[in-house]
Amino acid sequence: MPSSLVTTTVQPYEQIKPRQSATNSDNNAFFWSYTEEPHRTRRQAIIKAHPEVTKLCGPEPLTKYIVFAVFALQLMCALLLRKTSIMSLQFLVTAYSVGATANQNLFLSIHEISHNLAFKAPLANRLFAVFANLPIGIPYSAAFRPYHLTHHKSLGVDGLDTDLPTSFEAYFLDSVLGKAFFCTFQILFYAIRPMMVYQLPMTQIHLFNITAQLAFDYLIVQYAGASSLAYLIMSSFLAGSLHPCAGHFIAEHYVFEKPTKVTENPSDVIPVPETFSYYGPLNILTYNVGLHNEHHDFPAVPWTRLPVLHEIAREFYADLPHHKSWTWVIWQFIWDREVGMWCRVKRKDGGRKVGGWKEDELGANEREGTISGVK
């Protein structure tokens, strides 16, 4: 099957090896890395070559206005559909085309806000994330932040990076039907898996997130009806299901072209990519989350300035494999037997060799010191 990737002649380290499964099948193996994750190293190289990129860091004022607009759009749709059957064509089409796109936008606004990129004050970002969470219907913004920052700090580390599928998932979903099931219900996997990997401490912001969401949901049902709340929750489910914008979940870190061992010129080999960007039109709706290599290299650069970062440091990004279509990513992931849940780079804690990502580098205006729940 044709690949969704635009690739170059990238050769992998010999240190990146597939882990053989019980059946010793090449298809049933994660890619185990014994080298440092690539983003900190590239970040340092870019800063050395282009020190002006550090001026791109900091909050983006436009973010809060977009959140207000999308919040109003979802509230309006929920009210307009309050007397509409949830099984009607009008309800389903609106939830998929408008609601899912809007709530995916809100998901990714919370992603931005988690890096302190809406306001200068960290507390203002925490509270605003709870506000952006309301039309989603389910409280998650407070828990998302520490899990996501750990994903940055411990990329690919087994037992810490909750973006990684577990061996249980990879084994039981290793088929066309299994992958179709995963893509249909992937929002549930991303909601439940982190809690299975490690537990977060309950903090005041978690309690506020839960309380505010329950109060909002109650008011929606009380004054608009159950159909309005059903619209918001269905929008969230569809946003993480078989929806074009949901392709970014898979496109960001799944390896679509398996590395092959290179024996010629071993001194010239470079690491197999484990993060992939997308430069297509859906970035307009998703806070430029497609520029994912750029985001992982500089988590404190907001979405509006990621294209500027890409242009300044073009020589660092031009030759990296990237995706052409999120829709095609989903299609290939399901149907290509060479691509699946096993196609992720993992590293053991002792082999991650990071130690350089500081908490204050994971977002703008982050206070020095540990962040509750970030490992």
Buried (B, 14 or more C-beta within 10 A) or exposed (E): EEBBBBEEEBBBBEBBBBEEBEEEEEBBBBBBBBBBBBBBBBBEEBBEEBEEBEEBBBBBEEBBEBBEEBBEBBBEBBBBBBEBEEEEEEBBEBBBEBBBBBBBBBBBBBBBBBBBBBBEEBEBBBBBBBBBBBBBBBBBBBBBBBBBBBBBBBBBBBBBBBBBBBBEBBBEBBEEEBBBBBBBBBBEBBBEBBEEBBEBEEBEBBEBBBEBBEEBBEEBBEEBBEBBBBBBBBBBBBBBBBBBBBBBBBBBBBBBBBBEEBEEEEEEBEBBBBBBBBBBEBBEBBBBBBBBBBBBBBBBBBBBBBBBBBEBBEEBBEEBBBBBBBBBBBBBBBEBEEBBBBBBBBBEEEBBEBEEBEBBBBBBBBEEEEBEBBB
